[in-house]
């Protein structure tokens, strides 16, 4: 009788331990992806599956030092809103608003904007500037000539032809700090905003 009782007690303890080890099911893929539970044994979760990829590279060019104070604050903003927060791009921001393009640019997905600096706008004779600013159709044509689809990294810009939203083409030459777009020099490139990559240029580009 004592032997039978001992065997029964041993069976009960062993069964409880096994049941406890199996009572917590392995996490589902959804739980793992949201970070609510740790991965099951033998499974790994790549950091890229849990966070958005960081922008590639950082701003580069001889004119970046003049902009660096404004750049951290625009990384998460849509591009038209971001332009208004960079003092050296205020003329472009004004032109975008005048043409009624702000919402279109802010809602676009993954674009590249070639952004003429204030000095580039100042180089245009005032009479010509006033005429274009008063002509919404012409202003829209000029501004959309500065935009291409896709976020272009510096490596994508070396000696290529790019089709613009206006329908024309831009030609790039050189690389790094010697990059040009048509006849305009890039003074600071690879600037990241919430939905665009921006390259500041020293001239206003005119559609061909």
N, C-alpha and C positions, 0 to 999 in steps of 0.2 A: 504493500500500500504506500509506504513512504517513497519507494522508487517511482511508482506511477505518478504521485503528486509532484515530485521533482521534475519529471519529464514534461508534465503538463505546464508547469510554471516556466520552464525554459522555452517551450514552444510559444507561449503567450508573449514573453519579452521579445523574442526574435521577430515575431509577426508584427509587433508594434513598431519596432525599429525600422523594419522594411517599409511599413506603411507610411511612416513619417518621412523617410527619404524620398518617397515617390509622390507625396501629397502636393508638392509645389511644382506645377508643370513648367517646362521651359518657356521662356518669354517668346511671344510672337514676334515676327519681323517688324510689325507696326510698333510694338512696345520698345523694341531695340532702337528703331529709327528715331523715336521721339525722345529717347534718353530716359524714359520712365523706369526702365529696368536694365540691368546689365546683360550683356550677351550670354547665351547659354554656353556651357563648356564646349570648347572646340570651335566656337564661332568668333569672328572678329568683325569689327565695324570700322570702316575707313573714315577718317575725319572728314573727307570730302562728301560723305553721304549725309553728314549731319550739319554741315555749314555750307554757305555759298562760297564759291571760289573767289579768292581775293583778286583784285585787278592786277594784271601782269605789268611789272615794272613800275617806274615812277616817272614824274615829269622830267624832261631833259631838254636842254637848249640854253643858249646864252642869256635869254630874257627871263628865265624862270625865277631868278632871285628877286626880281621886282614884283613877282606875283605870289611868292610863297606864303605871305601872310593870309591871303584869301583862299588858297587852294584847299586846306584841310576842311574848311566849312562847306565846301560844295560837293564833296565826294558822294553824298547820298541824295543830292537834290537833282530833279530833272533838269535837263540842260538849259532850257530857256530861263528858268528861275535862277540857275547857277550863274548864268552870264551877268545877270543884274547884281550879283554879289561880288563881282570882280571889278574894282574901280577902273582898271585899264581897258575893260570891255564894255563900258557903259554906253558908248555910241552904238555898238552892235545891238545891245539889249534894247535901246530905244528904237532902232530900225526894225527889229523883230516885232516889237509891240505895235509899231506904226503899221506894219504890213498885216497884222492880225495872225501871225504865225506862232505865237507863244504856246497856245494849247496844242497845236499840231506837233511842235517839236517836243514838248513835255510828254506827250502821249506816245511818241514814237518808241520803237524797241530797237536797241542796238544800232546806233548811227555814229557817224564821225562828222564833226563840224570843224571847218576851217574858219577860224574866228579872227577877222581883221581887228587889229588894236585901235585904240583911239587915235594914235598917230597916223594910222593908215587912212582913217576917215578924214582926219584933218588935212591930209595931203590932197584931197579932192577939192577943186575950186568951189567956193560957197554957193555960187549960182547953180552949178551942176548938182550939187548935193541937195539944195532946196527943191530943185525940179524933180529929182528922183524920189525924194521923201514925200512929195505931194502926189506921186503917181503910184498908187498901191500895186497895180499890176506889174509895172516895171520893177518896183522894189522887191516884190515877191519873187520875180524871175531872178534877180541878182542874188538874193539871199539863199534861195534854194539851190543855186549854182555852187554854194559853199558847203553843201551837205551831201554825203554819200551813205549808202546803206552799209551796215556792219561796223563793228568796232575795229578800227585799223590800228594795229600795233606798229611801232617803228619798223620792224622787220617786214611788215606787209607793204611798206610805202616806198621801197627802194626801186626806182626806175620802172614804174607801172603806169597804166592808164586807168583812171577811175571814172565810172559813170555817175553823174550827179542826179539829185532828185529833180533838177530843172530839165534834165534830159541831155545835157551836154557832157563833155568829157574834161577831166583834169589830167595833166601829165606831171608826174613826180620825177625828180632827179636827185641823185646823191643819197646820203644817209646820215644818221646821227645829227650832229650840229650843223651839217652842211646840206640839209634837206630843203628842197624848193618845191613849191606847188605852182605850176605854170611859171610866172616870173616873180612870184612872191616867196620870200624866205621865211621858213619856220623859225620863230624866235623862242618858242617854248611848246614842246609837243608831249603827247601821251598823258594829257591831263584827264583824269577820270571823274565823271559825274555819274548820277544815278542811272542814266540810260544812254550815255554817249561818251565818246572819247574826243577831246578837243585839242586842236593844234592852233596856237596863236600865230598869225602871219602878219607881215609888215605892209601888205597891200590889199586893197579891195579887188577881188577877182571879177572880171567882167565876162559874161557869157559870150562865146564866139558867134 
